[in-house]
Amino acid sequence: MKKYKIKHYRSRIYNPIKGKIIKGVLIAVIVASLFGIGWFSYEPLMQAINDKNKEIIQQDPVPEKPAEPVYQPVPEEFLEKETVAVTVPEEVLYSSIDFYSFIKSLDEEVTALVIDMKTSKGTVTYLSDQVSVINAGAVSENAVNLDSRIKTAKNSGFDVIARIYAFEDSTAPYNAIDMAIRYESEDGILWLDDSVDNGGKPWLNPYSDTAQKYILDIVFDAIDSEVDAILLDGLRFPENEGMEYAYFGVGTEEISHGEILSQFSKRIYSSTVVTDTDLLIGFESYETVSASDIYGGTALDFSADGYVPNIDIDDFIGEKFSDDFYFKKMPEDITEVFTKIYGSLGNIAGLNILPVLDFEGFTKEQTKGIFEFIGSKGLPGYILLYNESYFTGIPEEPEIPEEPSVPSAPSVPVIPSVPETPSVPESSEEPEEPSDEESSGSSNNEDDSPGITIVDGLG
């Protein structure tokens, strides 16, 4: 066996044993060097790593355990509350000072305000950007910022019901005749619900798409203002013997009055049902009980969240609806009349009924029984037509009749003026009738006053 292996490597003889020894030494030196470097650099390296970890933790701390969520009760829907609402007089609405004072004057049990956005005359009481509203020319010159009034009301703790009269409108038809009921034909003049001499008024045409959009745009304004409920009133046709001359448009005779009103109520309801705004349909209780056809049936068939019958008790006195429903005069307990009216409205089982009550001339004591009746029926509440005497308890001052310009005879005989105070006669005889000259009060007819002269000492 050869002890050495001859290998050509740069003219040198390569010894394999010596090469292994050298390689081993080099490896040992390298390992030792690395160990030394690691030994001396360990502490500063670990310190740097620790400092970096602290920096990362400070920048992105571990989130604390979230606190237990606080239970927040779901707000009550408007019709789930017990509501006592009051209508705001139009003149009060137009003044911010009067509006605030009005709110502060209300009884503690009042929970909501009814604000007219469009009145029964058709006046639009608020400022609107809707083109249809502007074109109708019905915006009041005193129109208010609706959002401001609603904010004032809600900050004072009141819910807000926006009342909008639909087709009962005697203002817009004069400015936009395409929305109005015509007389006999499309080219006819405005149809009026009575003669001009008797105060006849035009109406919006329920079959008119333009009229429907006009009302719908006002509803959209109410929704945008975040009112709690919309009371759509005047959703009806006029009642008049001259309805045979009313022209509603081509093909409208194929759709009944009840159908067109029902379709429109669905259109309104579909706009409110996706919001937090409830839709209430107002209707006249007297017209309903007397089987009038102004709704083409019953307003209770219209799509809505609730129904608002307008109940004026005076309307039912002296009217005989049946042997069981006849009041010749107002009973001492007006609850009797109210109970009969309520029971004659139709099939109201399961419906949200929020009656409008007109208590003008009645005291709170007289109406107490009606409120108890409403509570016993589980109704969501009622709306009061505001009249100052009912809320303040101060009766309205009776109107003083105007004195005739030329009296036929003075109610007090003329007492002639004398220089001295006369003594009061002791005779019990009745005084003689005044002479013609005295009765005239004046020799000429230039003075229309009774010509009474007060003498000092006689009062």
Residue pairs with C-beta under 8 A, 6 or more apart in sequence:
4 13
4 15
5 14
5 16
6 13
7 13
7 14
77 276
77 278
78 159
78 228
78 229
78 278
79 229
79 278
79 305
79 306
79 352
79 354
79 380
80 380
81 111
81 159
81 380
81 381
82 111
82 380
82 381
83 111
83 112
83 159
83 354
83 380
83 381
83 382
83 383
84 109
84 110
84 111
84 112
84 381
84 382
84 384
85 110
85 111
85 112
85 113
85 114
85 159
85 161
85 354
85 381
85 382
85 383
85 384
86 106
86 110
86 112
86 113
86 114
86 383
86 384
86 386
87 113
87 114
87 116
87 163
87 383
87 384
87 385
87 386
88 99
88 102
88 113
88 114
88 115
88 116
88 386
89 102
89 386
90 116
90 119
90 123
90 125
91 98
92 98
92 99
92 102
93 99
93 115
93 116
93 125
93 144
93 149
94 125
94 140
94 142
94 144
96 144
96 148
96 149
96 152
99 149
99 152
100 152
103 113
103 152
103 153
103 156
103 158
104 156
105 391
106 391
107 391
110 158
111 157
111 158
111 159
111 381
112 158
112 159
112 160
112 161
112 228
113 153
113 158
113 159
113 160
113 161
114 161
114 163
114 231
114 383
115 125
115 146
115 149
115 150
115 153
115 160
115 161
115 162
115 163
115 227
116 125
116 163
116 164
116 165
117 124
117 125
117 126
117 146
117 162
117 163
117 164
117 218
117 221
117 222
118 124
118 125
118 138
118 163
118 164
118 165
118 169
118 215
118 218
119 125
119 165
120 165
120 168
120 233
120 234
121 169
121 170
121 171
122 138
122 165
122 168
122 169
122 170
122 171
122 172
122 173
122 204
123 138
123 139
123 140
123 171
124 133
124 136
124 138
124 139
124 140
124 143
124 218
125 140
125 142
125 143
125 144
126 139
126 143
126 144
126 145
126 146
126 149
126 221
127 139
127 143
127 144
127 145
127 146
128 134
128 139
128 217
128 218
128 221
130 217
130 218
130 220
130 221
132 210
132 213
132 214
132 217
133 139
133 214
133 217
133 218
133 221
135 175
135 176
136 171
136 172
136 175
136 176
136 179
136 214
137 171
137 172
137 174
137 175
137 176
138 169
138 171
138 172
138 175
146 221
146 225
147 225
150 160
150 225
150 226
150 227
153 159
153 160
154 160
159 228
159 229
160 227
160 228
160 229
161 227
161 228
161 229
161 230
161 231
161 280
161 383
162 222
162 225
162 227
162 229
162 230
162 231
163 230
163 231
163 233
163 282
164 215
164 218
164 219
164 222
164 230
164 231
164 232
164 233
165 233
165 234
166 204
166 206
166 215
166 232
166 233
166 234
166 235
166 236
166 264
167 203
167 204
167 205
167 206
167 211
167 215
167 234
167 235
167 236
167 237
168 203
168 204
168 233
168 234
168 236
168 238
169 202
169 203
169 204
169 234
170 201
170 202
170 203
172 179
172 180
172 204
172 211
172 214
173 179
173 180
173 181
173 190
173 202
173 203
173 204
174 190
174 202
176 210
176 214
177 190
178 208
178 210
179 204
179 205
179 208
179 210
179 211
179 214
180 190
180 191
180 202
180 203
180 204
180 205
180 208
180 211
181 190
181 191
181 202
181 203
181 204
181 205
181 238
181 246
181 247
181 248
182 188
182 189
182 190
182 191
182 205
182 246
182 247
182 248
183 189
183 190
183 191
183 245
183 246
183 247
184 245
184 247
185 247
186 247
186 249
186 250
188 247
190 202
191 202
191 203
191 242
191 245
191 246
191 247
192 200
192 201
192 202
193 200
193 201
193 202
193 203
193 238
193 239
193 240
193 242
194 200
194 201
194 240
194 242
203 237
203 238
204 211
204 214
204 215
205 211
205 248
205 249
206 212
206 237
206 248
206 257
206 260
206 261
206 264
207 248
207 249
207 252
207 255
207 260
208 248
208 249
212 264
212 267
215 268
216 267
216 268
216 271
219 230
219 232
219 268
219 271
219 272
220 271
222 230
222 277
223 230
223 271
223 272
223 275
223 277
226 276
226 277
227 277
228 276
228 277
228 278
229 277
229 278
229 279
229 280
229 305
229 306
230 268
230 272
230 277
230 278
230 279
230 280
231 280
231 281
231 282
231 308
232 265
232 268
232 279
232 280
232 281
232 282
232 304
233 282
233 283
233 308
233 310
234 282
235 261
235 264
235 265
235 281
235 282
235 283
235 295
235 299
235 302
236 261
236 283
236 284
236 287
236 294
236 295
236 299
237 243
237 257
237 261
237 293
237 294
237 295
237 296
238 246
238 294
239 287
239 292
239 293
239 294
252 260
255 263
256 296
257 293
257 295
257 296
258 295
258 296
258 297
258 301
259 296
260 296
261 295
261 296
261 302
262 296
262 301
262 302
262 303
265 281
265 302
265 303
265 304
266 303
268 279
268 303
269 279
269 303
269 304
272 278
272 279
272 305
273 279
278 305
278 306
279 303
279 304
279 305
279 306
280 304
280 305
280 306
280 307
280 308
280 354
281 299
281 302
281 304
281 306
281 307
281 308
282 299
282 307
282 308
282 309
282 310
282 356
283 295
283 299
283 300
283 307
283 308
283 309
283 310
284 292
284 294
284 309
284 310
285 309
285 310
285 311
285 312
285 315
285 341
285 345
285 355
286 312
286 315
286 316
287 294
287 295
288 295
288 298
288 299
288 309
288 344
288 345
288 346
289 316
289 321
289 341
289 344
289 345
290 319
290 321
295 302
298 346
299 307
300 307
300 345
300 346
300 347
300 348
300 351
305 352
306 351
306 352
306 353
306 354
306 380
307 348
307 351
307 352
307 353
307 354
308 353
308 354
308 355
308 356
308 383
309 345
309 353
309 355
309 356
310 355
310 356
310 358
311 338
311 341
311 342
311 355
311 356
311 357
311 358
312 358
313 330
313 334
313 337
313 338
313 341
313 358
313 362
314 330
314 358
314 361
316 327
316 337
316 340
316 341
317 327
317 328
317 329
317 330
317 337
318 327
318 328
318 329
319 326
320 326
321 344
324 340
325 340
325 344
327 336
327 337
327 340
330 337
331 337
333 369
334 362
334 366
334 367
334 369
334 370
335 369
335 370
335 372
335 373
338 369
338 370
338 373
339 373
342 355
342 373
342 377
345 353
352 379
352 380
353 377
353 379
353 380
354 379
354 380
354 381
354 382
354 383
355 374
355 379
355 382
355 383
356 382
356 383
356 384
356 385
357 367
357 370
357 382
357 383
357 384
357 385
358 385
359 366
359 367
359 384
359 385
359 387
359 390
360 385
360 387
360 389
360 390
362 390
363 390
363 393
364 390
364 393
371 382
374 381
374 382
384 390
387 396
388 394
388 396
389 395
389 396
405 448
406 445
406 448
407 441
407 450
409 439
410 439
410 441
410 450
410 451
410 452
411 450
412 450
412 452
413 431
413 434
413 438
413 439
414 434
414 438
414 439
414 441
414 450
414 451
414 452
414 453
415 452
415 453
415 454
415 455
415 458
416 438
416 453
417 453
417 455
418 455
421 455
421 456
421 457
421 458
422 455
422 458
437 443
441 447
441 449
441 450
441 451
441 452
442 451
